[in-house]
Amino acid sequence: MLSGLYIFKSAAGQSIRISAIFLTGIFIQWSDLYAQKHDSSALLHKIIISAEKKPAGFKAPVAEQSLSREFLENLNTESVGDAAKYFSGVLIKDYGGTGGLKTISTRSLGAFNTSILYDGITVADAQTGQIDLSKFSSTFVQSLQLDQANPQQLPLPARAYSSASVLSIFSSAFNTANFSQDKWQMGLKQGSFGLWHAFAGLYFPFSGSLVASANLEATESRGNYPYTVNNGMFSEELRRANSDLRSFLGEFNIVKRFDDSSQLQMKCWSYNSERGLPGSTIFFNNNSAQRLADNDIFFQSRFHKKLGIATELLVSLKFSSTITGYRDPDFLNNSGGLNDHYYQNEEYTSLAISHGFGANFKASIASDFAVTHLNANIQNFATPTRYSFWNNIAAEYAEKHWQFNASLLNSTFVDHAANETGTINRNQLTPGLAVAYKPASSGPWLFRAFYKFIYRLPTFNDLYYTYTTSVNAKLQPENTWQYDVGIVYNNHFNRQLEQLSLSTDVYYNSVRDKIVSVPSVNLFQWTVLNLGRVSIKGIDVAAEANGRISEELR
């Protein structure tokens, strides 16, 4: 069971209300406007109108789905991982309750092939290749968006084109529709098995062009839920042990809008947690002393500027640091157990420029660079460093009946290890193409298809996480070919049924040298290997309808 109290205050109305939904309006005041004589002139002050643009998921050449802020509040989800379950074609792998790891797998390609963009910049983990979505709360999220193949906007960082799908998280901190409103938000949720979740947020505009915001969240849970061990006459009713969690999430944001409509965004994000790992349930033995601690922090900044009527510049910078601690006092070795710590740092920069040629054609070039370093307190650890380069050319064409999107990404990776056995140099071109055809410009039907090639390098864990000092020299990169054909029906009716949208996409994924891990000598020493060929076939079906049954019911 879960209950919660939400309190919101808006200084604009000087009111306090218990609610879970922000209602944001745009008020435009016109004054001193009058008819001018033909021989006179007047300088009118600039009026900025801003609002959140809803993605046109049923009009894009690729499958695109989104969840709005209002929808997320109605779901009452705890994290982004819980909310992403509502996308079609998505499997959220949940490894246990409030504190369990939550990863996203889209169209059965695994978590390694889905990029996570948080306010436009990739969240990366070169050590595991998997992003834990439970670290990202849905409380202060403005919207979630899932794109197959590539996101449908330019310019974008080149790294955003390197995966099979993209899950974009847009926080409410950079929603420019709230530039003139100061408000705060706080709440407390309580649930079963000792769950307490408290949050608070402040959104404060210093002026009409500078806004600062801060969000804080804390979660605590015992996680001692009951379960049954079926063992005949020895069956037992037990409670989960060593599954407690304590976590703290904090975020600070600054957004500055300049007179020429350019915008600077800065974010500092931090997550700290300490939890127990309950382990496997074994007959007559439900004890576990394993502990896991995470200390993550990143700083990121984006600068978006229009260089002319048709030219845009996007600069992105990021520094991230991840410290993971694993302790197992019962592990049988000569050191009295395990107490391992892993330290991962990454510096990332991106430059992207787009230019529109007429009303229908737009092109973009982007270049990204990242340096990732991993260290550990393990004896003879490889201590790898990876240099990554992404260079991308993208173009889009749209008119009444046809839409085309194309991209060509060049990825270059250079690995160096301290023991000089793990040097890897890889370079690969990966194209992508999406096309959509609408028989009638104002008609309800849309036919679409896309193709994309994905190149995935093995993670640091795949290559270096062994109890030896050598790299797995035979492990090859994973190659994936995506094919998709879809049909969309999107129509508007009367007031009772304002919109009805249906889409069906048939897809086929062909994977060569798929990277998998299997136990080797024991459960602590694994072998990472390539599977020759893997074929994935499926169908995605999505539907959306909205209307007004009466004046009171929508």
Secondary structure, DSSP 8 states (H G I E B T S, - for coil): -EEEEEEEEETTTTEEEE-S-----------S-----TT-----------------TTTSSS-EEEEEHHHHHHHT-SBHHHHGGGSTTEEEEE-STTTS-EEEEETTS-GGGEEEEETTEEE--TTTS---GGGSBSTTEEEEEEEESS-S-SS--GGGGSSSEEEEEEEGGG-GGGTT--EEEEEEEEETTTEEEEEEEEEEESSSSEEEEEEEEEEEE----EEEE--GGG-EEEE--S--EEEEEEEEEEEEE-TTS-EEEEEEEEEEEEEEE----BTTB----EEEEEEEEEEEEEEEEE-SSSEEEEEEEEEEEEEEEEEETT--STTSSEEEEEEEEEEEEEEEEEEEETTTEEEEEEEEEEEEEEEESSTT----EEEEEEEEEEEEEE-SSEEEEEEEEEEEEEEE-TTS---EEEEEEEEEEEEEE-SSTTSSEEEEEEEEEEEE---HHHHH-SSSSS--TT---EEEEEEEEEEEEEEE--SSS-EEEEEEEEEEEEEEEEEEEEEEEETTEEEEEEEEEEEEEEEEEEEEEE--SSSS--
